[in-house]
Amino acid sequence: ASYPLETLATIPKMMALLIQGNRYNIGFLVDTLEEMAQLARKNGLLALEEKANEIDDPFFKQGIMLIVDATEPEEVRSLLENEVDAMSARHEEGINLFNKASAFSPAFGMIGTLVGLVNMLKQMNLSEGSSDSLGTSMATALVTTFYGCILANLIFGPISKKLRIRNDEEVIYKQVIIEGVVGIQAGDNPKVLKEKLVSLL
């Protein structure tokens, strides 16, 4: 009820992210950026265009093409960082969905318990000895609170945390790309650039 259908439709994709593991090989990325920095120093930024066509990652490719097209350094950084911010905002919406589910679950469990208690009290007639089944009825009423706590603390809460970890992994990966691309454009020494990128980790 709190989210549009477009957001709810992304739940299967978010669940797939949980079991994929870390998709980003940052070590390989740093080596690639160092290699590109060496190529740019030797043959100029235009030499990177052919290398960019071999890149599968659209974000990385966009960054390289921006410097090949002689875009101003400030604009390169601004464009790429805006894209990272927009990505994080999208991810945050999914994370908040599970946070909200985690917050609501115990409350729904309590509602179930209250409904169970009301029904139990309606059926209770102490004069006819119905108190014999009081324990069983009470246990049935309380079980929904148990389910609510299980959903909140063992399912929705951990999913939210894992999605935030996946977001942080992607943000770090893209930050390394941004710093690498800007460093290449500035003509940084490849070895110094590599050390700078490693320090980000």
N, C-alpha and C positions, 0 to 999 in steps of 0.2 A: 504493500500500500504506500510505502514511502518513496518508491523509486519508479521511474518510467520503464516501460517494457524494453526499451533499447538497452538499458543497463542490466535488467534481469536476463536478457538474451545473451549477455557476455559471461554468465556464470559457468557454462561448460568450458569456455576458453580459459577462465581463471582456474578451474579445477585441473585442467591439463597442465597449467604452469606449475602446480604443486608437485607433480610427479616427474617433471622433466629434468630437474636438477639445474645446476648453473650452466647456461648455454653459452657463456662468454669466456673465450680463451684470451685473457688479457696479456699473457706472456707473448703469444703469437702476434697480437695487435701491436705491442710495443716494438717487437722486432720488425714488423712491417713498416711502422712509422719511421724507425731508424733507417731502414733501407731506402725509404722514400726521401728522407732528408738528405742522404748521401747522393741520391740520384738528382735531386733538385739543386744541390750545391755544384754538382759536376756539370749538369746539362741545362739547368734553368727550370723554372716552374712548369713551363709548357711540356716538358718531358714527362710530367706526371699524368697527362691526359690518357695516354695509352694504359698506364698502370691502373688508373681509376676505372677503366672499362672492365678490368678483371675482378673488381670488388663486388661482392654480392650484397653487402650491407648498404641499403639506400642512404642511411645517415652518413656513413663514412664516405661514400661516393659523392654525396652532395657537398661535404666539406672540402674534399680534394678539388672538385670542379669549381667551387667558389674561388679558391686561390689560383687555379689555372686561369680563370676569367678575370684575374686582377681586381677582385673585389677588395675594398678597403678592409684592413685588419679588424677595426672596431665593428664594422658591419658583419664580417664573417663570424666573429664571436657572438655578436648580438643575435643573429639569425639562428645559429646553432643552439645557443642557450635558451632562446625562446621556444624552440622545438622540444628541448629537454623539459622545460617547465610545463609545456602543454601535455607532454607524455605523463609526467608525474601527477598532474591534475586528473588525468583520465584514470590512472592507476589508483589514486586516492579515493575516487568514487567507488571503485570496486572494494577497496579495503574497508571503507566506511560502511558498505552494505553488510559485510560480515561482522563488523563491530556492532552495528545496530541489531543484527540478529542475535549476537551474544548478549546484548543488554536486554533485549525483549524476552529471551527464552525463560529466565527465571520468573518473570512477571506472568507469562502465560502458564507456566507450571503452577504458580500460586492461584491463578484463576481456576485451573482444573481442580486444585485441592479444595478451594472454597465451594465449587459446585458439588464436589463429592461429599463435603461435610454437610452441605444443605440437604442433599438427598438422604444422607445417613440419619440426620436428625429428624427428617420427615417420617422415616420408616421406624424410628425408635419408639418403642412402647414398653417402658420398664415394667408395667403391671403384668405384661404377658411374657416376661422373661426374655425379651429381645436383646437384653444387655449381654447375653452369651456371645452374640456375633459382633459386639462393639469393636473388638480388636481387629477383626478381619475387615470390617467396613472402614475403620480408620486407616488401616494400611493401604487399602485401595484408594482412598481419598488422597493420601500423601504421596502416592507413587508419581503423580504428575509433576510435583515439585522436584522429585528426584530426576525425572526425565529432563526437566528444564535446566537443572544444574549440569547434567551430563552434556546436553547440547551446547550450553554456553561455554563450559570450561574444557571440554575434551574435543569439541568439533569446531564451532564457529570462532572461538578465540584463537586457537592455534592456526586455523586457516588464515585469519586476518594477519597474524604475525608472520606467517610464511610468505604471504603475498607482499608484505612490506619488505621482507628480505630480498625477494625477487626484484622488486622495484629498485632497491638500493644497489643491487648488482648491475642492473641496466644503467642506472644513473652514473655509477663509477665508470663503467665501460665507455659511456658517451662523453664523460668529462675528460677521460684520457684521449679520446679522439679529438675533442675540441682543443686541448692544450697541445697535442701533437701537430694538428693542422696549423694552428697559429704559430707554433714554433718553426715549422717548416717554412711558412710564409716569411717569417722574420729572418730566416737564414741561420738559425741556431746550429751550432756544431752538433752533428749526429750523436756523438757520445754524451755530450752535455744534455741534449734533449732526452736521451734514453734515461739518464740518471734522474732528470726532472720528472719524467713520467712514472718511473718506478717509485719515486718519493710520494706520488699521489696515492699509492696503494698502502 
